[in-house]
C-alpha cells in the first residue's frame, strides 16, 4: 500500500476543509481520518462546515460533535449553516453562492467532501460544488454507508487502529442522539471505514 505524505512548511498550518451536507456526515464519513490527522500532525487548522442543519437539535449536535472531534485542535472554525435538508438541488444557486464566498476566505491544503456518486441528492450536490469551486486543491471524497447501498470504488484507504475506531464510535454515539439506531447499524456493520 502506498502512503500519502503531506509536505508541510513548519511555519504554516496544514489547513483542512471538511464539508458535510448534514450534521453527522463528516463524522461518519471521515471522522477516523480526521482523528488520525490530529494525532500525526501538530500544526493544523480545521474549517468544519455543515451545510444542512436546519433544525435546532441538529445544529446543536453538529456544533457539539465538531468540538468533540476537534478538541485537541487550537485553530478551528466551525460553521453550521441552515440550508433546508433534502432540498439542496432546488436551492443549489444559494448554496453555490455560499461556496463562492467560502473560496474567498480559505485556500485549504486538503478538502474532505462527499462521494460524487452518492445517491443522496444533498451529498451529491455538495461534492459537485466542491469540485467546481476548489478544482486546484487536493480533494478526498468520503462515503456514507446507508440503506441504498451506493458504495463506490474507493481509491484511498486510511488504516485506523482499534483505538481510533473506538474513539470515532464513542464520539458519534456521544453527540448524535436522534439517529442512534442508524449510527449503531452503521458503526457495527462498517467499523473499518474511516
Buried (B, 14 or more C-beta within 10 A) or exposed (E): EEEEEEEBEEEEBBBBBBBBBBBBBBBBBBBBBBBBBBEEBEBBBBBBBBBBBBEEEBBBBBBBBBBBBBEEBEEBBBBBBBBEBEBBEEBBEEBBEBBEEBBEEBEBBBBBBBBBBBEBBBBBBBBBBBBEBBEEBEBBBBBBBBEEEBBEEBEEEBEBEEEBBEBBBEBBEEBBEEBEEBBEBBBEEEBEBB
